[in-house]
Amino acid sequence: MEDPPISQEPPSNIASVTPTDLERTQQIIPTSKKRALGLHHDSPSSPDLKIRPSLPAIHVPSTSLSRTRTLPLKSPKYKLSNVPTLEGVTFEVESRERLRQWVLGLAIVDFDLEQGPSLSCIFPSLPLYPFEAENIAFSAFPDSTLFKEGSETHSFRIREQGSNTAHSNRSSFDDRRAPSPDGFLYGFSHFNQVKSAASKRGYSQRCIVVLTQHPYPALFHALLDKLGPLYHSHGEPIIEVASHNIAKWPSPAPGSTAELGFLGSVWHVRLPRDADEQQLSNAAQPDAQADHDWHIFPCSPPISAQNIVRLFEASISHMWSIWECLILGEPIIIFGQSPAWTSQAVWWLRDVFRPIPWAGDFRPYFTIHDKDHAVLVNERAPKAGLLLGVTNPFFEKACSHWPHVLSLGGKSSIQSPSTRGAGPPPGWKTKTHKRHISKDRQLLQQLEAVVGNGDAKSLEEASFNLRRHFSSRSAAVLVPLNRYLNTLIPRPSEASTDMRLKPFNNANFFASLKTHGAALPFRSSTKQREFYERWLRTPAFGQWLARQEEIVGRTLAENAGRGAGR
């Protein structure tokens, strides 16, 4: 029995490449060499790139050290350059500044038969580094062969060229562009492919991409659901209209509700106070008065992820182990049939981590062309807290040493390779993790029943219940820590001399934990201690503690100031 669609997008069976393209690609590198070099895969985003891997150099030991080998390498200088923009269209400086409070620009990515994906236009004009433009172009296109005709929406997260990379530094920004808050650019891409007699490939492929500094998947997926089809029907004029709509939005204020008009719809957007605030309502809900009036919680997973149960179907009984690995900062590679699948899954996992501060790295869709590829995918142990969403079969071999592998999809596709995407069969595999907490058996039974024969509404409700369950468990992780933290706040008599949180002592914390217990259903007291011993070593704990110290210090200083003013 085939799985019903897991998203609200029209079902499609598209191939991004034609057989002729694939044959031409196969002629570039002999199959034997491709296999030996780990390059034997079909990528629709670059079928005609003449990739000629060099043979490994023979290393000859040197009897002496050259001075140039002992000096640090100088970082090459990269300059911002402007990508072409809409011809004959002007955009006032004031409007551009208002627009860039929400998005950096709307980009068009086309497929060039000789060069692969290319960034052909951004409106309004946005200076980018060459590596960023290339990253955006390749990340905007799906790296899979599922499509013949149709469209899909996915997202990606790429490191900003001026952030902490091996070949640049933060000071490389100039006055034409301010750095993003977290050092990353977020892209939300609506990819469309239709048959075209004018194209040598037989298909016309194009993406419209929202580039932004905000990790708001629910908001920008909703925006592309409106903008994407209209752009592919009406072309460039709709980009100008959409840009003027966004430029009229009020300034985003943390914790506020903004009313945003966009292409005939009105959205009531509840902005989070910070990136780690839980927004537990459904991502987007229509108002009872009018279908065009929506309430959106922007940090929630994409609207299409409301049926996340279908994506995790083959791993549904292992969700408690997956959640533990997430909380403990374990790296997880996530295979999916399409970038839309991996985007939904990665954003969902990022969401249920809240309200714990996020200290890792996540890539909703990651390609072999990403400039962080050599940093994130290599023979060394993967970085702690890394979530990597991939669709290219290359990663199955390249990441075979990763401890945790999540392959998305339903149980029916386990025995049907023709319906599977990249990577191993759907399911969850771990080499190292042993579960500490108990499963919610009642919820698991409900989920399994819905997966077996549930309708669309039942699947949506089950998906929301699953999200609410793990969000509440993430909040419960902090309960014993907050309880112990209260004992570290200086008393009023002490606050006048010391306006800082007392030092966190592990031994005292575990004594408090033993006395008062935890809010999570651990399988034993030993498992409880093991879990928190591991969590106290994660970067997330360091961020949480630093944030608490900041909050307590600020509160004590404010109280002291009010007391002095009396």
Secondary structure as GFF3:
##gff-version 3
##sequence-region A 1 566
A	DSSP	alpha_helix	19	26	.	.	.	ID=ss1
A	DSSP	alpha_helix	31	37	.	.	.	ID=ss2
A	DSSP	alpha_helix	67	70	.	.	.	ID=ss3
A	DSSP	beta_strand	81	82	.	.	.	ID=ss4
A	DSSP	alpha_helix	93	99	.	.	.	ID=ss5
A	DSSP	beta_strand	105	112	.	.	.	ID=ss6
A	DSSP	beta_strand	116	123	.	.	.	ID=ss7
A	DSSP	beta_strand	127	128	.	.	.	ID=ss8
A	DSSP	alpha_helix	130	140	.	.	.	ID=ss9
A	DSSP	beta_strand	150	159	.	.	.	ID=ss10
A	DSSP	three_ten_helix	170	172	.	.	.	ID=ss11
A	DSSP	beta_strand	184	195	.	.	.	ID=ss12
A	DSSP	beta_strand	203	212	.	.	.	ID=ss13
A	DSSP	alpha_helix	217	234	.	.	.	ID=ss14
A	DSSP	alpha_helix	237	247	.	.	.	ID=ss15
A	DSSP	beta_strand	257	262	.	.	.	ID=ss16
A	DSSP	beta_strand	265	270	.	.	.	ID=ss17
A	DSSP	beta_strand	284	286	.	.	.	ID=ss18
A	DSSP	beta_strand	293	296	.	.	.	ID=ss19
A	DSSP	three_ten_helix	303	307	.	.	.	ID=ss20
A	DSSP	alpha_helix	308	311	.	.	.	ID=ss21
A	DSSP	three_ten_helix	313	318	.	.	.	ID=ss22
A	DSSP	alpha_helix	319	327	.	.	.	ID=ss23
A	DSSP	beta_strand	332	335	.	.	.	ID=ss24
A	DSSP	alpha_helix	339	352	.	.	.	ID=ss25
A	DSSP	beta_strand	361	363	.	.	.	ID=ss26
A	DSSP	alpha_helix	373	376	.	.	.	ID=ss27
A	DSSP	beta_strand	386	390	.	.	.	ID=ss28
A	DSSP	alpha_helix	394	398	.	.	.	ID=ss29
A	DSSP	beta_strand	404	407	.	.	.	ID=ss30
A	DSSP	three_ten_helix	411	415	.	.	.	ID=ss31
A	DSSP	three_ten_helix	417	419	.	.	.	ID=ss32
A	DSSP	beta_strand	427	430	.	.	.	ID=ss33
A	DSSP	alpha_helix	441	453	.	.	.	ID=ss34
A	DSSP	alpha_helix	456	477	.	.	.	ID=ss35
A	DSSP	alpha_helix	479	486	.	.	.	ID=ss36
A	DSSP	alpha_helix	492	495	.	.	.	ID=ss37
A	DSSP	alpha_helix	506	516	.	.	.	ID=ss38
A	DSSP	alpha_helix	525	535	.	.	.	ID=ss39
A	DSSP	alpha_helix	539	565	.	.	.	ID=ss40
###
